[in-house]
Amino acid sequence: MYRFSSEISHLQIFEIILINDGSTDNSLEVIKEYADANDFIRVIDKENEGVAKTRNKGIQLAKGKYVVFIDNDDFVDSDYLERFFIMK
């Protein structure tokens, strides 16, 4: 299981909200493993309602000033969030 670097997790400058939108594969188990290994990850399991309602749910739950969406078919570099944060 991937653990985020201790430098990042101790800074707690961001949270990750992983939303399972009614998937029927083992996605929920996989994202729960990430949450178990990293304190700043929250998992939400909900019935399938589509991308718009799911994103709105994520916005409602977010505690931070900025929101970034990364979908399951997106590729992001390992420094994606760092670059995003610096660009603000």
C-alpha positions as a LaTeX table, in Angstrom:
\begin{tabular}{lrrr}
\hline
Residue & $x$ (\AA) & $y$ (\AA) & $z$ (\AA) \\
\hline
Met1 & 0.00 & 0.00 & 0.00 \\
Tyr2 & 1.28 & 3.44 & $-0.89$ \\
Arg3 & 2.03 & 5.75 & 2.02 \\
Phe4 & 2.49 & 9.40 & 1.33 \\
Ser5 & 5.82 & 10.80 & 2.44 \\
Ser6 & 6.07 & 11.74 & 6.08 \\
Glu7 & 6.94 & 15.30 & 5.05 \\
Ile8 & 3.61 & 15.74 & 3.31 \\
Ser9 & 1.46 & 13.95 & 5.86 \\
His10 & 2.93 & 15.90 & 8.78 \\
Leu11 & 2.32 & 19.23 & 7.10 \\
Gln12 & $-1.38$ & 18.46 & 6.76 \\
Ile13 & $-1.74$ & 21.17 & 4.18 \\
Phe14 & $-4.38$ & 19.24 & 2.29 \\
Glu15 & $-7.03$ & 16.61 & 2.66 \\
Ile16 & $-8.02$ & 13.92 & 0.21 \\
Ile17 & $-11.65$ & 12.93 & $-0.12$ \\
Leu18 & $-12.12$ & 9.72 & $-2.09$ \\
Ile19 & $-15.72$ & 9.18 & $-3.15$ \\
Asn20 & $-16.92$ & 5.78 & $-4.27$ \\
Asp21 & $-19.92$ & 6.56 & $-6.48$ \\
Gly22 & $-21.57$ & 3.16 & $-6.45$ \\
Ser23 & $-18.81$ & 1.18 & $-8.14$ \\
Thr24 & $-19.41$ & $-2.56$ & $-8.38$ \\
Asp25 & $-15.77$ & $-3.65$ & $-8.46$ \\
Asn26 & $-13.33$ & $-3.64$ & $-5.54$ \\
Ser27 & $-12.67$ & 0.13 & $-5.69$ \\
Leu28 & $-14.14$ & 0.72 & $-2.25$ \\
Glu29 & $-11.76$ & $-1.78$ & $-0.64$ \\
Val30 & $-8.78$ & $-0.21$ & $-2.42$ \\
Ile31 & $-9.57$ & 3.35 & $-1.34$ \\
Lys32 & $-10.26$ & 2.19 & 2.23 \\
Glu33 & $-6.72$ & 0.78 & 2.31 \\
Tyr34 & $-5.35$ & 4.18 & 1.30 \\
Ala35 & $-7.41$ & 5.86 & 4.04 \\
Asp36 & $-6.22$ & 3.34 & 6.64 \\
Ala37 & $-2.60$ & 4.11 & 5.73 \\
Asn38 & $-2.98$ & 7.91 & 5.60 \\
Asp39 & $-4.80$ & 10.01 & 8.22 \\
Phe40 & $-5.64$ & 12.84 & 5.85 \\
Ile41 & $-7.72$ & 10.67 & 3.50 \\
Arg42 & $-11.47$ & 10.33 & 3.97 \\
Val43 & $-13.61$ & 7.77 & 2.15 \\
Ile44 & $-17.23$ & 8.39 & 1.23 \\
Asp45 & $-19.32$ & 5.51 & $-0.10$ \\
Lys46 & $-22.56$ & 6.46 & $-1.83$ \\
Glu47 & $-24.97$ & 5.21 & $-4.43$ \\
Asn48 & $-24.29$ & 6.09 & $-8.06$ \\
Glu49 & $-25.69$ & 9.53 & $-8.83$ \\
Gly50 & $-23.34$ & 10.70 & $-11.56$ \\
Val51 & $-20.34$ & 12.97 & $-11.71$ \\
Ala52 & $-22.11$ & 16.29 & $-11.01$ \\
Lys53 & $-23.78$ & 15.19 & $-7.76$ \\
Thr54 & $-20.65$ & 13.37 & $-6.66$ \\
Arg55 & $-18.47$ & 16.44 & $-7.18$ \\
Asn56 & $-21.01$ & 18.61 & $-5.37$ \\
Lys57 & $-20.84$ & 16.16 & $-2.45$ \\
Gly58 & $-17.05$ & 16.51 & $-2.43$ \\
Ile59 & $-17.33$ & 20.30 & $-2.39$ \\
Gln60 & $-19.77$ & 20.15 & 0.53 \\
Leu61 & $-17.39$ & 17.93 & 2.52 \\
Ala62 & $-14.20$ & 19.83 & 1.71 \\
Lys63 & $-12.72$ & 21.85 & 4.54 \\
Gly64 & $-10.05$ & 23.71 & 2.59 \\
Lys65 & $-9.94$ & 26.90 & 0.60 \\
Tyr66 & $-9.23$ & 25.22 & $-2.76$ \\
Val67 & $-10.70$ & 22.13 & $-4.42$ \\
Val68 & $-9.01$ & 19.99 & $-7.06$ \\
Phe69 & $-10.77$ & 17.17 & $-8.86$ \\
Ile70 & $-8.78$ & 14.18 & $-10.04$ \\
Asp71 & $-10.80$ & 11.50 & $-11.82$ \\
Asn72 & $-10.00$ & 7.83 & $-12.07$ \\
Asp73 & $-8.80$ & 8.17 & $-15.67$ \\
Asp74 & $-6.60$ & 11.23 & $-15.05$ \\
Phe75 & $-2.81$ & 11.09 & $-14.91$ \\
Val76 & $-1.08$ & 13.46 & $-12.52$ \\
Asp77 & 2.59 & 13.86 & $-11.71$ \\
Ser78 & 3.78 & 13.19 & $-8.17$ \\
Asp79 & 4.22 & 16.94 & $-7.59$ \\
Tyr80 & 0.82 & 17.92 & $-9.02$ \\
Leu81 & $-0.68$ & 19.20 & $-5.77$ \\
Glu82 & 2.53 & 20.98 & $-4.81$ \\
Arg83 & 2.59 & 22.82 & $-8.15$ \\
Phe84 & $-1.10$ & 23.64 & $-7.85$ \\
Phe85 & $-0.60$ & 25.04 & $-4.36$ \\
Ile86 & 2.38 & 27.17 & $-5.43$ \\
Met87 & 0.41 & 28.60 & $-8.37$ \\
Lys88 & $-2.42$ & 29.88 & $-6.17$ \\
\hline
\end{tabular}
